[in-house]
């Protein structure tokens, strides 16, 4: 049962990577990368709970924070880039 759930999450990760690669706009690509980050966090938490490794939860929290800050910085960078191109 759990391996099926893990397989489904990995399939969703592959679909999100596909969205990040072929997204028509930069915002679709950024959203795809953000979704990949979220699903990797879910995989880390599942692995941590299955194998009784609580230190991996700390790793998942740090990874979530880095992903959040990275998304914010990338969005700010691309907003400035789009304004420069538009004018």
C-alpha positions, 0 to 999 in steps of 0.5 A, a space after each residue: 500500500 505504501 509503495 503504491 502511494 510512493 509510486 503515485 507521488 513519484 509519478 506526480 513529481 515527474 509530471 511537475 518536472 514536465 510542467 517545469 520544462 515545457 511551461 509556456 511562461 516563466 511563471 508556469 515553470 516556477 510553479 512546476 519547480 515549487 510543486 516538485 519541492 513540495 512533493 519531495 518534502 512529502 516523500 522525505 516525511 513519508 520515509 521518515 515516518 516509515 523508518 522511524 528516523 525523526 531527524 529527517 523531519 528537520 531536514 524536510 523543514 529546512 528543505 521547505 524553508 529553502 524552497 520557499 525563500 528560493 521561490 520568493 527570490 526567483 519570483 522577485 527576480 523574474 518580475 524585475 526581468 519581465 518589467 525590463 523586457 516590457 518597457 
